[in-house]
Amino acid sequence: MGEIRKPKTEAGRNAPSMGKDDLQRAFHDMVLIRRFEERAGQLYGMGLIGGFCHLYIGQEAVVVGMQMELKHGDKIITSYRDHGQMLAAGMDPRGVMAELTGREGGYSRGKGGSMHMFSTEKHFYGGHGIVGAQVSLGIGLAFANKYRGTDEVSVTYFGEGASNQGQVYESFNLAALHKLPCVFVIENNQYGMGTSVERASASKELWRNGEPWGIPGRKVDGMDVEAVRDAAREAIAHCRQGKGPFLLEMSTYRYRGHSMSDPAKYRPRTEVDEMRKHHDPIDRVRHELLALGVAEDELKSIEDKVKAVVVDAADFAQGSPEPDPSELWTDVLVEG
């Protein structure tokens, strides 16, 4: 367990870089993810979500800041900690919550659960349960973009715990060799399951892991949505211009355990409290909006609307029927 400190920033900002409208959008999207995940945690505790459930609470600024720079057609792929990516991409909270609870109204008709959801409409190509597996799939999406002659990019998220996987380095090599338009995003939330990154990685500067292949990288304060958005703009522009991949290390923090079954006893409570009190991404945006003259009542109205959306999603999920047993035989094989 390392000392408490504000994440060092290679790609940061000295002054606000987002206007009021963008800050309000970021505030809404981050609050939606936070409240959705809190409700998912409650449903898990009630036994309504089975299997594994990995919450994104604390990391909201990463995906929201990245998503603000993406356009329709850009591809997204991530690990099993995937609910935040889905919501930021515009997937329906009803469909996401119904899938978490294994109901027919879910995105995978109740058969995928928390860790296996997809939406080709929103260009979200899934959360993946095998550590690091999504990285090689992500460069496949980038290859498809290049092959088709588009300027679309692939954003491939993975944690610091996956960053030293062999397939990750193989993916770096192929992406650099073919100049694939892929933004690699390491969500460094400081703990791979129960082990601190300080104890697990010989490389302490993960943003430099692509240097042997000539991949530029940046370290970003992942608790600051504006810093994330600014870094995303640079990385995505690099890819769209045909210059090949880009690596971003987002220094962030998860407030809950690795999954809902993890009591997180490997880190002191004071560490989590310190991050919540002094580095919370939602509170940061709230303070900036108040400084810009946005009234407390306006922010409360946003939060109330988000709460209604999340309550509706939970009600829809619980009211949706379980999949018919005949679904066991669908989506297994594709006829040639």
C-alpha positions in Angstrom: 0.0 0.0 0.0 1.6 3.2 -1.2 1.4 6.7 0.4 -1.7 8.9 -0.3 -0.9 11.4 -3.0 -2.6 13.2 -5.8 -1.7 11.4 -9.1 1.2 12.9 -10.9 0.2 14.3 -14.2 2.0 14.3 -17.5 -1.0 15.5 -19.4 -2.8 17.9 -17.2 -4.1 21.4 -17.3 -3.4 24.7 -15.6 -6.8 26.3 -16.1 -10.3 25.1 -16.9 -10.5 23.9 -20.5 -14.2 23.2 -20.7 -17.1 25.6 -20.9 -20.2 25.5 -18.7 -22.2 23.3 -21.2 -19.5 20.7 -21.5 -19.0 20.7 -17.7 -22.7 20.2 -17.2 -22.7 17.3 -19.6 -19.7 15.8 -17.9 -21.4 16.3 -14.5 -24.6 14.6 -15.7 -22.8 11.6 -17.2 -20.6 11.0 -14.2 -23.5 11.2 -11.8 -25.4 8.8 -14.0 -22.6 6.3 -13.8 -22.1 6.8 -10.0 -25.8 6.4 -9.2 -26.3 3.5 -11.5 -23.4 1.6 -10.0 -24.6 2.3 -6.5 -28.0 0.9 -7.4 -26.3 -2.1 -9.0 -24.4 -2.7 -5.8 -27.7 -2.7 -3.9 -29.3 -5.1 -6.3 -26.3 -7.4 -6.0 -26.7 -7.3 -2.2 -30.3 -8.3 -2.6 -29.3 -11.3 -4.6 -30.8 -10.0 -7.9 -27.5 -9.9 -9.7 -25.6 -13.2 -9.9 -22.1 -14.0 -10.8 -19.4 -11.3 -10.7 -20.1 -7.6 -10.6 -17.3 -5.0 -10.9 -18.3 -1.4 -10.1 -16.8 1.7 -11.7 -17.3 4.0 -8.7 -14.5 6.6 -8.5 -13.3 6.1 -12.1 -16.1 8.0 -13.9 -13.9 10.9 -15.2 -11.9 8.5 -17.4 -14.6 7.2 -19.6 -16.7 10.4 -19.6 -13.6 12.5 -20.7 -12.7 10.0 -23.4 -16.2 9.7 -24.7 -16.5 13.5 -25.1 -13.9 13.4 -27.9 -15.3 10.4 -29.8 -17.6 10.5 -32.7 -20.2 8.1 -34.1 -18.5 5.1 -35.5 -15.5 5.1 -33.2 -15.2 1.7 -31.5 -15.0 0.9 -27.7 -13.9 -2.3 -26.0 -13.0 -2.9 -22.4 -12.6 -5.4 -19.5 -15.3 -6.7 -17.2 -15.4 -3.4 -15.3 -17.7 -2.2 -18.1 -20.9 -0.5 -16.9 -19.4 3.0 -17.0 -18.3 2.5 -20.6 -21.7 1.3 -21.7 -23.5 4.3 -20.1 -21.0 6.8 -21.4 -21.5 5.4 -24.9 -25.2 6.1 -24.7 -26.5 2.6 -24.1 -29.9 2.5 -22.4 -29.7 2.2 -18.6 -32.8 -0.1 -18.7 -31.1 -2.6 -21.0 -27.9 -2.5 -19.0 -29.6 -3.1 -15.7 -31.8 -5.8 -17.1 -28.8 -7.6 -18.4 -27.1 -7.3 -15.0 -30.1 -9.0 -13.5 -30.2 -11.7 -16.1 -33.5 -10.6 -17.7 -35.0 -10.9 -21.1 -34.9 -7.1 -21.6 -31.1 -7.0 -21.3 -28.7 -6.2 -24.1 -27.7 -9.8 -24.4 -31.2 -11.1 -23.5 -30.2 -11.9 -20.0 -27.5 -14.4 -21.0 -24.3 -12.3 -20.7 -24.7 -10.6 -17.3 -22.4 -7.9 -16.0 -19.3 -9.1 -17.9 -20.6 -9.9 -21.4 -22.6 -7.1 -22.9 -22.4 -5.7 -26.4 -24.1 -3.0 -28.6 -23.2 -2.8 -32.2 -25.6 0.2 -32.5 -23.4 2.1 -30.0 -20.2 0.5 -31.3 -19.5 -1.0 -27.9 -17.8 -4.3 -28.4 -18.0 -5.7 -25.0 -16.6 -6.2 -21.6 -14.3 -9.2 -21.5 -13.6 -11.5 -18.6 -10.2 -12.8 -19.7 -7.6 -10.3 -18.4 -6.0 -8.4 -21.3 -8.0 -10.3 -24.0 -9.8 -7.1 -25.1 -6.5 -5.5 -26.1 -5.8 -7.8 -29.0 -9.5 -7.6 -30.0 -9.2 -3.8 -29.8 -6.5 -3.7 -32.4 -8.6 -5.9 -34.6 -11.3 -3.2 -34.5 -8.6 -0.6 -35.3 -7.4 -2.8 -38.2 -11.0 -3.0 -39.5 -11.2 0.8 -39.4 -8.0 1.2 -41.4 -8.9 -1.6 -43.9 -12.2 0.2 -44.6 -10.4 3.5 -45.2 -12.3 5.4 -42.4 -10.8 7.8 -39.9 -12.6 6.0 -37.1 -10.6 5.0 -34.0 -10.7 2.1 -31.6 -10.5 2.9 -27.9 -9.2 -0.1 -25.9 -9.5 0.1 -22.1 -7.6 -2.2 -19.8 -6.3 -2.0 -16.2 -2.8 -1.7 -14.8 -3.1 -5.3 -13.7 -3.4 -6.4 -17.4 -0.7 -4.0 -18.6 2.1 -6.5 -18.4 0.2 -9.3 -20.2 2.1 -10.8 -23.1 -0.8 -10.3 -25.5 -0.8 -6.6 -24.6 2.8 -6.2 -25.8 2.1 -8.3 -28.9 -0.8 -5.9 -29.6 1.5 -2.9 -29.2 3.9 -4.4 -31.7 1.2 -5.1 -34.3 -0.6 -1.8 -33.8 2.7 0.1 -34.2 3.8 -2.0 -37.2 0.6 -1.3 -39.1 0.0 2.2 -37.7 -3.4 1.2 -36.5 -5.7 3.9 -35.2 -6.0 2.6 -31.6 -5.9 4.6 -28.4 -4.8 2.3 -25.6 -6.2 3.5 -22.2 -4.6 2.0 -19.1 -7.1 2.6 -16.2 -4.5 2.5 -13.4 -6.7 2.4 -10.3 -3.7 1.4 -8.2 -4.8 -2.2 -7.4 -5.0 -5.2 -9.6 -7.5 -7.3 -7.6 -5.8 -7.1 -4.2 -2.2 -6.2 -5.1 -0.9 -2.7 -5.3 0.7 -1.8 -8.7 3.8 -0.8 -6.7 4.3 -4.4 -5.8 3.2 -6.0 -9.1 4.8 -4.0 -11.9 8.5 -3.4 -12.4 7.6 -0.6 -14.8 6.5 2.3 -12.7 5.7 4.6 -15.6 3.1 2.6 -17.5 2.5 5.4 -20.0 6.0 4.6 -21.3 5.3 0.9 -21.9 4.8 1.5 -25.7 8.1 3.3 -26.2 10.0 0.2 -27.5 7.6 0.2 -30.4 7.6 4.0 -30.8 4.1 4.5 -29.4 3.8 7.9 -27.7 2.3 8.0 -24.3 1.0 10.4 -21.6 0.2 10.1 -18.0 -3.1 11.8 -17.1 -4.9 12.7 -13.9 -7.8 10.3 -14.3 -9.7 12.0 -11.5 -10.0 15.2 -13.6 -12.4 15.0 -16.5 -11.0 18.0 -18.1 -7.5 16.7 -18.1 -8.8 13.4 -19.5 -10.7 15.2 -22.3 -7.7 17.2 -23.2 -5.5 14.1 -23.4 -8.1 12.3 -25.4 -8.2 15.1 -27.9 -4.5 14.8 -28.5 -4.5 11.0 -28.7 -7.5 10.7 -30.9 -6.3 13.4 -33.3 -3.0 11.5 -33.6 -4.8 8.3 -34.6 -7.2 10.0 -37.0 -4.2 11.6 -38.8 -2.8 8.1 -39.6 0.1 8.3 -37.2 -0.6 5.0 -35.5 -1.5 4.1 -31.9 -1.3 6.2 -28.7 -1.1 5.2 -25.1 -2.7 7.0 -22.2 -2.2 6.0 -18.5 -5.1 7.3 -16.5 -4.2 7.5 -12.8 -7.5 6.9 -11.1 -9.0 5.1 -8.1 -11.8 2.7 -7.4 -13.7 3.3 -4.2 -15.1 -0.2 -3.9 -13.3 -3.6 -4.0 -12.2 -5.3 -7.1 -15.6 -6.9 -7.4 -18.7 -7.0 -5.1 -17.2 -10.1 -3.4 -14.0 -8.3 -2.5 -14.0 -6.6 1.0 -10.8 -4.7 0.0 -9.1 -5.2 3.4 -5.7 -4.9 1.7 -5.9 -1.1 1.8 -6.7 1.2 4.8 -10.0 2.9 5.0 -8.2 6.3 5.4 -6.8 5.9 1.9 -10.2 5.6 0.3 -11.6 8.4 2.5 -8.7 10.7 1.4 -9.5 10.1 -2.3 -13.2 10.6 -1.8 -12.7 13.8 0.1 -10.0 15.5 -1.9 -9.9 14.0 -5.4 -13.5 13.0 -6.2 -14.1 13.6 -10.0 -17.7 14.6 -9.5 -17.0 17.0 -6.7 -14.3 18.6 -8.7 -16.8 19.4 -11.6 -19.4 20.5 -9.1 -17.1 23.1 -7.6 -16.1 24.4 -11.1 -19.8 24.7 -12.1 -20.6 26.6 -8.9 -17.6 28.9 -9.6 -19.0 29.6 -13.0 -22.3 30.7 -11.5 -24.4 27.6 -11.9 -26.9 27.5 -9.1 -27.1 24.6 -6.6 -30.7 24.1 -7.5 -29.7 23.5 -11.1 -27.2 20.8 -10.1 -29.8 19.3 -7.8 -32.2 19.2 -10.7 -29.6 17.2 -12.8 -29.1 14.8 -9.9 -32.9 14.3 -9.5 -33.3 13.5 -13.2 -30.5 11.0 -13.0 -32.0 9.4 -9.9 -35.3 9.0 -11.8 -33.6 7.3 -14.7 -31.8 4.9 -12.4 -34.9 4.1 -10.4 -36.7 3.5 -13.7 -33.9 1.2 -14.9 -34.0 -0.9 -11.7 -37.8 -1.2 -11.9 -37.7 -2.2 -15.5 -35.0 -4.8 -14.8 -37.0 -6.3 -11.9 -40.2 -6.3 -13.9 -38.6 -7.9 -17.0 -39.1 -11.7 -17.3 -36.2 -14.2 -17.2 -35.1 -15.6 -20.6 -37.2 -18.4 -22.0 -35.4 -21.8 -21.7 -35.3 -21.9 -25.5 -32.7 -19.1 -25.4 -30.2 -21.7 -24.2 -29.9 -22.9 -27.9 -29.6 -19.5 -29.5 -26.4 -17.5 -30.2 -24.3 -20.6 -29.9 -23.3 -21.3 -33.5 -23.6 -19.4 -36.7 -24.6 -21.4 -39.7 -22.0 -21.2 -42.5 
